[in-house]
Amino acid sequence: MSEALQILQKYWKHDSFRSLQNEIIDSVLSGQDTFALMPTGGGKSVCFQIPAMMNEGICLVISPLVALMKDQVANLQKRNIKAIALTGGIRSDEMIDLLDNCQFGNYKFLYLSPERLQSDWILERIKNLPINLITIDEAHCVSQWGHDFRPAYLKISNLKTYFPKVPFLALTATATPKVKIDIINELGLHEPQIFEKSFARKNIAYMVFEVEDKLFRIEQILRKNLQSSIIYVRNRKSCLETSSQLNSLGFKSTYYHGGLSSKEKDKNMQSWMQDQVQVIVATNAFGMGIDKADVKTVIHIQLPENLENYYQEAGRSGRNGEKAFAVLLTSPSDIRQVESQFINILPDKKFLNEIFVKLCNFFQIAYGEGIDEKFSFNLNQFCLKYKFPVLRTYNAMQFLDRQGVITLSQEFSEKISLQFIIPSKEVMRYMSLNPNDEEIVLAILRTYPGIYDMETAFNQPFIAKKSNHTENQVQAVLQKLKEKDIIEYHAKNNDASLIFNEIREDERTISRVSKYLENQNQLKKEKLKSVLHYIGEQNVCKSKLILNYFGEKTNDDCGICSYCIAKKSAKTDIDKLSKKIIALLKTEELNSREIENRTKNTSNEVIFAIQQLLETESIIVNSNNKYTLKR
């Protein structure tokens, strides 16, 4: 038995490697630079964790996903493997201690973001570590043509200078051929071994249905397939509403989104993982590190922004190899909605510059100052003060974060959550007895219609504005309602944190990074077009469309997607209709209109069946344009 397999069995409790894992591990152990394209669920982490365990020293893992870093470190620590992540919010003195541990404490894994490598002192410390492997996770982020480009990835290749004999392992789950070439070139991989796992998931039926009532179709799907399911939605409001609707229909459902506390996330996820509930309704915050083998259905009820994300999310079904369903429900209004969600809120250079200047003014940062200053930040308050649209502002700030101009923690959940715990008629009675509070209470009830049913995230600045009161007045009413046991009220201290990584130079700062903005905006539009093509194309196998998008050509239809099923069904129906027509023509000659009336089929169906019968010479048309059997 190989040493690699022994480690897999000892720490991961698996008896064998999945496809390509062993080959990738051998490549890394031989000191080769390696590129691995392994679609979601392929087990990428084992490909660097096992060779790192087999060699002396520490594996450096570069990843942009804080949640995934924390998840992997926690999983390694559970296995008694020493691992550390340098995530945001760690003070410099703590970071020095952690790096000391890496150098002298026999640690095996150091996780950090690419932006950390831009700090000279951190880079100096890393140079002195006994690095045995450099792993670049989510490697598509190095490509401007990737769906998640981060300029900080472009500087990773500098590590080749300091570690010329240490192999690089570039990992990604989603890369088109163009992105793959970019990854190899931008990371400076030297004659890399290339491993690509097929994107084909032969057990997943990709289904696209245009429906008027999505909830009714979801109910049909879940009653037919009683096993574990995920429903993906675009925002927290849809998350709560859909879960509540499913519970009212008798399904056991929970929900997961970025605004929940760690405790709530873990509780809800575990209830789904342990099959206490059938369905988890989630935003795209859910999924990293999740490996539940028996997920039968993944349903998207709103359009994804790109096929890379859709493929990853849909691929969380059927990991046990049994037949599973990836269902995308659409309605005619979705296209307008998705354009307003993803395209109309893209920031341009002028808006980006305005956001940056106002941010600096908001925190009273003078020109030429501000580097490394850290602030608590509330997105809603900022947008309210300057009358900025929230989503477009969020996109602008996310872009500045990706360019390394600022570092923004992703905790945009509200400071306050509350729920009314007395009947609505009692709330009305309270308002009649306390007319001074009425405007504020009514504003809350009109803004949050589900606030009687569940604890709801609460935007205090917005309610203050809507009710024409100050935030202090709103706060006073909330306190009074809590004291009278009218509401359950929790204050949370989880504003976002914002760090300025550069000195303030206004136009000069934005001009330097805006060269990427237009390209990224155009790329997002093109990727959305690919999604619309996927749902709109009626004459091609859905699995084939996905494979073609990722550069994988195939001539074979999958046989189980919505297109293939419809094609089989259509053939069966036409065959039945053809037999009906032949039976009718045995007794008399008929024209197409008469056949249509007798069979009760549509004109298109009748014409199609007649054409097939004419081609096979089963029937002929006579001089008075009536059809008869060929003698």
C-alpha positions as CSV (number, residue, x, y, z in Angstrom):
1,M,0.0,0.0,0.0
2,S,1.4,3.4,-1.0
3,E,2.2,6.0,1.7
4,A,-0.3,8.4,0.1
5,L,-3.2,5.9,0.4
6,Q,-2.2,5.1,4.1
7,I,-2.5,8.8,4.9
8,L,-5.8,9.0,3.1
9,Q,-7.1,6.1,5.2
10,K,-5.6,7.3,8.5
11,Y,-6.8,10.9,8.4
12,W,-9.7,11.0,5.9
13,K,-11.1,7.5,6.4
14,H,-11.4,6.8,2.7
15,D,-10.3,3.5,1.2
16,S,-9.4,4.7,-2.3
17,F,-8.7,7.9,-4.3
18,R,-11.2,9.5,-6.6
19,S,-10.5,10.0,-10.3
20,L,-7.2,12.0,-10.9
21,Q,-6.4,12.5,-7.2
22,N,-3.6,9.9,-7.2
23,E,-2.1,11.2,-10.5
24,I,-2.1,14.8,-9.2
25,I,-0.5,13.8,-5.9
26,D,2.2,11.9,-7.8
27,S,2.9,14.9,-10.0
28,V,3.3,17.2,-7.0
29,L,5.5,14.7,-5.2
30,S,7.8,14.5,-8.2
31,G,8.4,18.3,-7.9
32,Q,6.4,19.2,-11.0
33,D,4.3,22.4,-11.4
34,T,0.8,21.1,-11.8
35,F,-2.5,22.4,-13.2
36,A,-5.7,20.6,-12.1
37,L,-9.2,21.4,-13.4
38,M,-11.6,19.4,-11.2
39,P,-15.3,20.2,-11.2
40,T,-17.1,20.7,-7.9
41,G,-17.1,17.6,-5.8
42,G,-13.9,16.2,-7.3
43,G,-12.0,16.4,-4.0
44,K,-9.4,19.1,-4.8
45,S,-8.2,19.7,-1.2
46,V,-6.9,16.1,-0.8
47,C,-4.6,16.8,-3.9
48,F,-2.5,19.2,-1.9
49,Q,-3.1,18.1,1.7
50,I,-1.7,14.6,1.3
51,P,1.6,15.5,-0.5
52,A,2.1,18.2,2.1
53,M,1.7,15.7,4.8
54,M,4.2,13.4,3.2
55,N,7.0,15.9,3.0
56,E,8.9,17.9,5.6
57,G,7.9,21.5,5.9
58,I,4.7,23.5,5.4
59,C,2.3,23.9,2.6
60,L,1.3,27.5,1.6
61,V,-2.3,27.7,0.5
62,I,-3.4,30.9,-1.3
63,S,-7.2,31.3,-1.4
64,P,-9.6,34.2,-1.8
65,L,-12.4,32.6,0.2
66,V,-12.2,33.4,3.9
67,A,-15.1,31.0,4.7
68,L,-13.4,28.2,2.8
69,M,-10.1,28.8,4.5
70,K,-11.7,28.7,8.0
71,D,-13.6,25.5,7.0
72,Q,-10.5,23.7,5.8
73,V,-8.4,24.7,8.8
74,A,-11.2,23.5,11.2
75,N,-11.4,20.2,9.3
76,L,-7.6,19.7,9.5
77,Q,-7.5,20.6,13.1
78,K,-10.3,18.0,13.8
79,R,-7.9,15.4,12.3
80,N,-5.1,16.6,14.6
81,I,-3.3,18.2,11.7
82,K,-1.7,21.6,12.6
83,A,-3.0,24.4,10.3
84,I,-3.4,28.2,10.5
85,A,-5.2,30.8,8.4
86,L,-4.2,34.5,8.3
87,T,-7.7,36.0,7.7
88,G,-8.8,39.6,8.0
89,G,-9.3,41.2,11.4
90,I,-6.1,39.7,12.9
91,R,-3.9,42.3,14.6
92,S,-0.3,42.6,13.6
93,D,1.0,41.3,16.9
94,E,-1.2,38.2,16.7
95,M,0.0,37.7,13.1
96,I,3.6,37.7,14.2
97,D,2.8,35.0,16.8
98,L,1.0,32.9,14.2
99,L,3.9,33.2,11.8
100,D,6.3,32.2,14.6
101,N,4.2,29.1,15.2
102,C,4.5,28.3,11.5
103,Q,8.3,28.7,11.7
104,F,8.9,26.8,14.9
105,G,5.8,24.9,15.8
106,N,5.8,22.1,13.2
107,Y,2.7,23.4,11.4
108,K,1.8,21.7,8.1
109,F,-0.6,24.3,6.5
110,L,-0.6,28.1,6.2
111,Y,-3.7,29.6,4.5
112,L,-3.7,33.2,3.4
113,S,-5.3,35.5,0.9
114,P,-3.3,36.8,-2.1
115,E,-3.6,40.3,-0.7
116,R,-1.6,39.3,2.3
117,L,1.4,38.6,0.0
118,Q,1.4,42.4,-0.8
119,S,2.6,43.2,2.7
120,D,6.4,43.3,2.6
121,W,6.9,42.1,6.2
122,I,4.6,39.1,5.7
123,L,6.4,38.2,2.5
124,E,9.7,38.4,4.3
125,R,8.5,36.1,7.0
126,I,7.1,33.6,4.5
127,K,10.5,33.6,2.6
128,N,12.0,32.1,5.8
129,L,9.5,29.3,6.2
130,P,10.3,25.7,5.1
131,I,7.7,25.7,2.3
132,N,7.3,22.3,0.6
133,L,4.3,23.1,-1.7
134,I,2.6,26.3,-2.9
135,T,-1.1,25.7,-3.7
136,I,-3.2,28.3,-5.5
137,D,-6.9,27.6,-4.9
138,E,-9.6,29.2,-7.1
139,A,-6.8,29.8,-9.6
140,H,-9.2,31.2,-12.2
141,C,-9.0,34.4,-10.2
142,V,-5.7,35.1,-11.9
143,S,-7.4,35.5,-15.3
144,Q,-9.1,38.7,-16.4
145,W,-11.4,36.4,-18.4
146,G,-12.3,34.4,-15.3
147,H,-15.6,35.1,-13.5
148,D,-13.9,36.2,-10.3
149,F,-10.7,38.1,-11.3
150,R,-8.5,39.5,-8.5
151,P,-5.4,41.5,-9.5
152,A,-3.6,40.4,-6.3
153,Y,-3.4,36.9,-8.0
154,L,-1.1,38.4,-10.6
155,K,1.7,38.8,-8.0
156,I,1.7,35.2,-6.9
157,S,4.2,34.3,-9.6
158,N,6.7,36.4,-7.7
159,L,7.0,33.6,-5.2
160,K,8.8,31.6,-8.0
161,T,11.8,33.9,-7.3
162,Y,12.0,33.0,-3.7
163,F,11.0,29.3,-4.0
164,P,12.4,28.2,-7.4
165,K,12.5,24.5,-6.5
166,V,9.0,24.4,-4.8
167,P,6.2,23.0,-7.0
168,F,3.2,25.2,-7.7
169,L,-0.3,23.4,-7.8
170,A,-3.0,25.5,-9.4
171,L,-6.5,24.3,-8.7
172,T,-9.9,25.4,-10.1
173,A,-13.3,23.9,-10.5
174,T,-14.4,26.1,-13.4
175,A,-12.2,27.3,-16.2
176,T,-12.9,27.8,-19.9
177,P,-10.0,27.0,-22.3
178,K,-9.1,30.7,-22.5
179,V,-8.9,30.9,-18.7
180,K,-6.8,27.8,-18.5
181,I,-4.1,29.2,-20.7
182,D,-4.2,32.5,-18.7
183,I,-3.7,30.6,-15.4
184,I,-0.6,28.7,-16.7
185,N,0.9,31.9,-18.1
186,E,0.1,34.3,-15.3
187,L,1.3,32.0,-12.5
188,G,4.5,31.3,-14.4
189,L,4.0,27.5,-14.2
190,H,7.0,25.7,-15.7
191,E,6.2,22.9,-18.1
192,P,3.2,21.9,-15.9
193,Q,1.6,18.6,-15.8
194,I,-2.1,19.2,-16.8
195,F,-5.0,17.2,-15.4
196,E,-8.5,17.9,-16.5
197,K,-11.5,16.0,-15.2
198,S,-14.6,16.0,-17.5
199,F,-17.3,18.4,-16.7
200,A,-19.8,15.7,-17.6
201,R,-22.0,14.5,-14.6
202,K,-23.8,11.7,-16.3
203,N,-26.1,11.1,-13.3
204,I,-27.4,14.7,-13.2
205,A,-30.5,15.5,-15.2
206,Y,-30.3,19.3,-16.1
207,M,-33.9,20.5,-16.3
208,V,-35.1,24.0,-17.4
209,F,-38.8,24.7,-17.1
210,E,-40.7,27.9,-17.8
211,V,-43.5,28.1,-15.3
212,E,-46.0,30.7,-14.1
213,D,-46.2,29.4,-10.5
214,K,-42.8,28.4,-9.2
215,L,-43.9,27.4,-5.8
216,F,-46.4,25.0,-7.2
217,R,-43.7,23.4,-9.4
218,I,-41.3,23.2,-6.4
219,E,-44.1,21.4,-4.5
220,Q,-44.5,18.9,-7.3
221,I,-40.7,18.2,-7.5
222,L,-40.3,17.8,-3.7
223,R,-43.3,15.5,-3.3
224,K,-42.0,13.3,-6.2
225,N,-38.4,13.3,-4.8
226,L,-38.5,13.0,-1.0
227,Q,-34.8,13.0,-0.5
228,S,-32.5,15.8,0.5
229,S,-32.8,19.0,-1.5
230,I,-31.2,22.5,-1.9
231,I,-33.2,25.5,-3.2
232,Y,-31.0,28.4,-4.3
233,V,-32.3,32.0,-4.2
234,R,-30.8,35.4,-4.9
235,N,-31.3,37.2,-1.6
236,R,-32.1,36.8,2.1
237,K,-35.7,37.9,1.8
238,S,-36.4,35.2,-0.8
239,C,-34.6,32.7,1.5
240,L,-36.9,33.3,4.5
241,E,-40.1,33.6,2.4
242,T,-39.5,30.4,0.4
243,S,-38.6,28.4,3.5
244,S,-41.7,29.7,5.3
245,Q,-43.9,28.8,2.4
246,L,-42.5,25.3,2.2
247,N,-43.1,24.8,5.9
248,S,-46.7,25.9,5.5
249,L,-47.1,23.3,2.7
250,G,-46.0,20.6,5.1
251,F,-42.3,20.2,4.1
252,K,-39.6,20.3,6.7
253,S,-37.4,23.2,5.6
254,T,-34.7,25.5,7.0
255,Y,-32.6,28.3,5.5
256,Y,-29.1,29.6,5.2
257,H,-27.7,33.1,4.3
258,G,-24.8,35.4,5.0
259,G,-26.7,37.4,7.6
260,L,-27.1,34.6,10.1
261,S,-24.8,34.3,13.1
262,S,-22.2,31.4,13.0
263,K,-24.3,29.6,15.6
264,E,-27.5,29.9,13.5
265,K,-25.7,28.8,10.3
266,D,-24.3,25.8,12.0
267,K,-27.6,24.8,13.6
268,N,-29.5,25.1,10.3
269,M,-26.9,23.4,8.3
270,Q,-26.6,20.5,10.7
271,S,-30.4,19.9,10.8
272,W,-30.2,19.5,7.0
273,M,-27.0,17.5,7.0
274,Q,-28.5,15.1,9.5
275,D,-31.8,14.8,7.6
276,Q,-33.9,16.4,10.3
277,V,-35.3,18.6,7.4
278,Q,-35.7,17.7,3.7
279,V,-34.9,21.2,2.3
280,I,-32.4,23.9,2.9
281,V,-33.2,27.2,1.1
282,A,-30.0,29.2,0.6
283,T,-28.2,32.1,-1.0
284,N,-24.9,31.5,-2.7
285,A,-23.3,31.9,0.7
286,F,-24.1,28.2,1.2
287,G,-22.0,25.5,-0.3
288,M,-18.3,26.0,0.3
289,G,-17.0,22.8,2.0
290,I,-20.4,21.2,1.9
291,D,-20.2,17.5,0.8
292,K,-23.6,15.8,1.4
293,A,-23.6,12.8,-0.9
294,D,-27.3,12.1,-1.1
295,V,-28.7,15.4,-2.4
296,K,-31.4,14.4,-4.9
297,T,-32.4,17.8,-6.2
298,V,-30.9,21.3,-6.5
299,I,-33.5,23.8,-7.6
300,H,-32.7,27.4,-8.7
301,I,-35.8,29.6,-8.7
302,Q,-33.9,32.8,-9.8
303,L,-31.4,33.0,-12.7
304,P,-27.7,32.7,-11.8
305,E,-25.3,35.4,-13.0
306,N,-23.0,33.0,-14.8
307,L,-22.8,29.3,-15.8
308,E,-19.6,28.8,-13.6
309,N,-21.6,29.5,-10.4
310,Y,-24.6,27.5,-11.7
311,Y,-22.5,24.5,-12.5
312,Q,-20.9,24.5,-9.1
313,E,-24.2,24.9,-7.3
314,A,-26.1,22.3,-9.4
315,G,-23.1,19.9,-8.9
316,R,-23.9,19.6,-5.2
317,S,-26.5,17.1,-6.2
318,G,-25.9,13.4,-6.9
319,R,-22.5,13.0,-5.4
320,N,-23.3,9.5,-4.4
321,G,-23.5,8.6,-8.1
322,E,-27.3,8.0,-8.1
323,K,-29.6,9.9,-10.5
324,A,-30.2,13.5,-9.4
325,F,-31.9,16.6,-10.7
326,A,-30.6,20.1,-11.3
327,V,-33.7,22.2,-12.0
328,L,-33.8,25.8,-13.1
329,L,-37.3,27.4,-13.0
330,T,-37.8,30.5,-15.1
331,S,-40.6,32.8,-15.9
332,P,-40.9,35.6,-18.6
333,S,-40.2,38.3,-16.1
334,D,-36.9,36.7,-15.0
335,I,-34.8,38.2,-17.9
336,R,-35.9,41.8,-17.0
337,Q,-35.3,41.0,-13.4
338,V,-31.8,39.5,-13.9
339,E,-30.7,42.5,-16.0
340,S,-31.7,44.9,-13.3
341,Q,-30.0,42.7,-10.7
342,F,-26.7,42.1,-12.5
343,I,-26.3,44.6,-15.3
344,N,-28.0,47.9,-14.4
345,I,-26.2,48.0,-11.0
346,L,-22.7,47.7,-12.5
347,P,-20.7,50.8,-11.5
348,D,-18.9,52.9,-14.1
349,K,-15.6,54.9,-13.6
350,K,-17.5,58.1,-12.6
351,F,-19.6,56.3,-9.9
352,L,-16.6,54.4,-8.7
353,N,-14.6,57.7,-8.2
354,E,-17.6,59.3,-6.4
355,I,-17.9,56.3,-4.0
356,F,-14.2,56.4,-3.2
357,V,-14.2,60.2,-2.5
358,K,-17.3,60.0,-0.4
359,L,-15.9,57.1,1.6
360,C,-12.8,59.1,2.4
361,N,-14.9,62.1,3.4
362,F,-17.2,59.8,5.5
363,F,-14.2,58.8,7.6
364,Q,-12.5,62.3,7.4
365,I,-9.4,61.0,5.6
366,A,-7.3,63.8,4.2
367,Y,-5.7,63.7,0.8
368,G,-2.4,61.8,0.9
369,E,-3.3,60.0,4.2
370,G,-5.4,57.0,5.3
371,I,-3.2,53.9,4.6
372,D,-3.8,51.0,7.0
373,E,-6.5,52.9,8.9
374,K,-9.4,50.7,10.0
375,F,-13.1,51.7,10.6
376,S,-16.4,50.1,11.5
377,F,-18.7,50.5,8.5
378,N,-22.4,50.4,8.0
379,L,-23.4,50.2,4.3
380,N,-27.0,51.3,4.9
381,Q,-26.0,54.4,6.8
382,F,-23.4,55.3,4.2
383,C,-25.9,54.9,1.3
384,L,-28.6,56.8,3.2
385,K,-26.2,59.8,3.9
386,Y,-25.1,60.2,0.3
387,K,-28.3,58.9,-1.3
388,F,-26.5,56.1,-3.1
389,P,-28.3,53.0,-4.4
390,V,-27.3,50.2,-2.1
391,L,-26.6,47.4,-4.7
392,R,-24.6,49.5,-7.0
393,T,-22.6,50.9,-4.1
394,Y,-22.0,47.4,-2.8
395,N,-20.7,46.3,-6.3
396,A,-18.4,49.4,-6.4
397,M,-17.0,48.6,-3.0
398,Q,-16.6,45.0,-3.8
399,F,-14.6,46.0,-6.9
400,L,-12.3,48.3,-4.9
401,D,-11.8,45.4,-2.5
402,R,-10.8,43.1,-5.3
403,Q,-8.4,45.7,-6.6
404,G,-6.8,45.9,-3.1
405,V,-7.6,49.6,-2.6
406,I,-9.7,48.7,0.4
407,T,-10.3,45.6,2.5
408,L,-14.0,45.1,3.3
409,S,-15.3,42.4,5.6
410,Q,-18.4,40.8,4.1
411,E,-20.7,41.1,7.1
412,F,-23.5,43.3,5.9
413,S,-26.1,41.8,8.2
414,E,-28.1,44.4,10.2
415,K,-27.2,45.5,13.7
416,I,-30.7,44.7,15.0
417,S,-33.1,41.8,14.6
418,L,-36.6,41.6,16.1
419,Q,-39.9,39.8,16.0
420,F,-43.3,40.7,17.3
421,I,-44.4,38.1,19.8
422,I,-48.0,39.2,20.5
423,P,-51.0,38.9,18.1
424,S,-51.5,41.7,15.5
425,K,-54.7,42.9,17.2
426,E,-52.8,43.5,20.4
427,V,-50.2,45.5,18.5
428,M,-53.1,47.6,17.0
429,R,-54.4,48.2,20.5
430,Y,-50.9,49.3,21.7
431,M,-50.8,51.9,18.8
432,S,-54.2,53.2,19.7
433,L,-53.0,53.7,23.3
434,N,-49.6,55.1,22.3
435,P,-50.3,57.4,19.3
436,N,-46.8,58.9,19.4
437,D,-45.3,55.5,18.6
438,E,-47.8,54.7,15.8
439,E,-45.8,56.0,12.8
440,I,-42.7,54.0,13.8
441,V,-44.6,50.8,14.5
442,L,-46.6,51.1,11.3
443,A,-43.4,51.7,9.3
444,I,-41.9,48.5,10.8
445,L,-45.0,46.4,10.0
446,R,-45.3,47.7,6.4
447,T,-41.6,47.1,5.7
448,Y,-41.3,43.6,7.3
449,P,-44.6,41.7,6.7
450,G,-43.1,38.5,8.0
451,I,-42.0,40.0,11.3
452,Y,-44.8,38.1,13.3
453,D,-43.5,34.8,12.0
454,M,-39.7,34.9,12.5
455,E,-36.9,37.0,13.8
456,T,-36.1,39.6,11.1
457,A,-33.0,41.6,10.3
458,F,-33.9,45.3,10.9
459,N,-32.5,48.4,9.1
460,Q,-32.8,51.1,11.7
461,P,-31.7,54.1,9.5
462,F,-34.2,53.1,6.8
463,I,-37.1,52.9,9.3
464,A,-36.1,56.3,10.8
465,K,-36.3,57.8,7.3
466,K,-39.5,56.1,6.4
467,S,-41.3,57.2,9.6
468,N,-39.8,60.7,9.6
469,H,-38.1,60.2,12.9
470,T,-34.5,60.1,14.2
471,E,-32.7,56.9,14.8
472,N,-32.7,57.7,18.5
473,Q,-36.5,58.0,18.5
474,V,-36.8,54.6,16.7
475,Q,-34.4,53.1,19.2
476,A,-36.5,54.4,22.1
477,V,-39.7,52.9,20.7
478,L,-37.9,49.5,20.2
479,Q,-36.7,49.6,23.8
480,K,-40.2,50.3,25.1
481,L,-41.7,47.5,23.0
482,K,-39.1,45.1,24.3
483,E,-39.8,46.1,28.0
484,K,-43.5,45.5,27.5
485,D,-42.8,42.1,25.9
486,I,-44.3,43.1,22.6
487,I,-41.1,42.2,20.6
488,E,-38.2,39.9,20.9
489,Y,-35.2,42.2,20.2
490,H,-31.5,41.5,19.7
491,A,-28.8,44.1,19.1
492,K,-25.8,42.7,17.1
493,N,-22.4,44.3,16.9
494,N,-21.5,43.1,13.5
495,D,-21.1,46.1,11.2
496,A,-18.6,45.6,8.4
497,S,-15.0,46.6,8.9
498,L,-13.2,48.6,6.3
499,I,-9.5,49.1,5.9
500,F,-7.8,51.6,3.6
501,N,-4.8,49.9,2.0
502,E,-3.5,53.0,0.2
503,I,-3.2,56.7,0.7
504,R,-6.0,58.8,-0.6
505,E,-5.3,60.1,-4.1
506,D,-8.9,60.2,-5.5
507,E,-8.8,60.4,-9.3
508,R,-5.3,58.9,-9.5
509,T,-6.3,55.9,-7.4
510,I,-9.4,55.2,-9.5
511,S,-7.7,55.8,-12.9
512,R,-5.2,53.1,-12.0
513,V,-7.8,50.4,-11.2
514,S,-10.6,51.4,-13.6
515,K,-8.8,49.9,-16.6
516,Y,-10.1,46.6,-15.2
517,L,-13.6,47.9,-14.6
518,E,-14.8,48.1,-18.2
519,N,-13.4,44.7,-19.0
520,Q,-15.1,43.1,-16.0
521,N,-18.4,44.8,-16.7
522,Q,-18.3,43.5,-20.3
523,L,-17.4,40.1,-19.1
524,K,-20.3,40.0,-16.7
525,K,-22.7,40.9,-19.6
526,E,-21.3,38.2,-21.8
527,K,-21.6,35.6,-19.0
528,L,-25.2,36.5,-18.4
529,K,-25.8,36.1,-22.2
530,S,-24.5,32.6,-21.8
531,V,-27.0,31.9,-19.0
532,L,-29.9,33.3,-21.2
533,H,-28.7,31.1,-24.1
534,Y,-28.7,28.1,-21.8
535,I,-32.3,28.6,-20.7
536,G,-33.6,29.9,-24.1
537,E,-32.0,27.2,-26.4
538,Q,-34.8,24.8,-27.1
539,N,-33.1,22.5,-29.6
540,V,-29.9,21.3,-27.9
541,C,-29.3,18.9,-25.0
542,K,-28.8,20.9,-21.8
543,S,-25.8,18.8,-20.7
544,K,-24.2,19.4,-24.1
545,L,-24.7,23.2,-23.7
546,I,-22.9,23.1,-20.4
547,L,-20.0,21.0,-21.7
548,N,-19.6,23.2,-24.8
549,Y,-19.4,26.3,-22.6
550,F,-16.4,24.8,-20.8
551,G,-14.8,23.8,-24.0
552,E,-15.7,20.1,-23.9
553,K,-17.1,18.9,-27.2
554,T,-19.5,15.9,-27.4
555,N,-21.8,14.6,-30.1
556,D,-23.9,12.6,-27.7
557,D,-27.1,13.8,-26.0
558,C,-27.3,13.0,-22.3
559,G,-30.8,11.4,-22.7
560,I,-32.1,12.6,-19.3
561,C,-32.2,16.4,-19.4
562,S,-35.4,18.4,-20.1
563,Y,-34.6,18.7,-23.8
564,C,-33.9,15.0,-24.2
565,I,-37.0,14.0,-22.3
566,A,-39.2,16.4,-24.4
567,K,-37.7,15.0,-27.6
568,K,-38.5,11.4,-26.5
569,S,-42.0,12.5,-25.5
570,A,-42.5,14.4,-28.8
571,K,-41.5,11.4,-30.8
572,T,-43.9,9.1,-28.8
573,D,-46.8,11.6,-29.3
574,I,-46.1,12.0,-33.1
575,D,-46.0,8.2,-33.5
576,K,-49.4,7.9,-31.8
577,L,-50.8,10.7,-33.9
578,S,-49.4,9.0,-37.1
579,K,-51.2,5.8,-36.2
580,K,-54.5,7.8,-35.6
581,I,-54.2,9.4,-39.1
582,I,-53.6,6.1,-40.8
583,A,-56.6,4.6,-39.1
584,L,-58.8,7.6,-40.2
585,L,-57.5,7.4,-43.8
586,K,-58.4,3.7,-44.0
587,T,-62.1,4.8,-44.2
588,E,-62.0,8.1,-46.1
589,E,-59.8,10.7,-47.7
590,L,-59.2,13.8,-45.5
591,N,-57.5,17.2,-45.7
592,S,-55.3,18.5,-42.9
593,R,-58.0,20.7,-41.4
594,E,-60.3,17.6,-41.2
595,I,-57.6,15.5,-39.7
596,E,-57.0,18.3,-37.1
597,N,-60.7,18.4,-36.1
598,R,-60.9,14.6,-35.9
599,T,-57.7,14.0,-33.8
600,K,-58.1,17.2,-31.7
601,N,-54.4,17.9,-32.2
602,T,-52.8,21.3,-33.0
603,S,-52.2,22.2,-36.7
604,N,-48.4,22.2,-36.1
605,E,-48.5,18.6,-34.7
606,V,-50.8,17.4,-37.5
607,I,-48.5,19.0,-40.2
608,F,-45.4,17.5,-38.7
609,A,-47.0,14.0,-38.5
610,I,-48.3,14.3,-42.1
611,Q,-44.8,15.3,-43.4
612,Q,-43.3,12.3,-41.7
613,L,-45.9,10.0,-43.2
614,L,-45.3,11.5,-46.7
615,E,-41.5,11.1,-46.3
616,T,-42.0,7.4,-45.5
617,E,-44.5,7.1,-48.3
618,S,-47.1,5.7,-45.9
619,I,-49.6,8.2,-47.4
620,I,-50.0,10.3,-50.5
621,V,-51.8,13.5,-51.5
622,N,-54.4,13.3,-54.3
623,S,-55.4,15.9,-56.9
624,N,-58.0,17.6,-54.6
625,N,-55.4,18.1,-51.8
626,K,-56.7,15.3,-49.7
627,Y,-54.6,12.6,-48.1
628,T,-55.1,9.0,-48.7
629,L,-53.2,5.7,-48.0
630,K,-50.7,4.6,-50.6
631,R,-52.0,1.6,-52.3
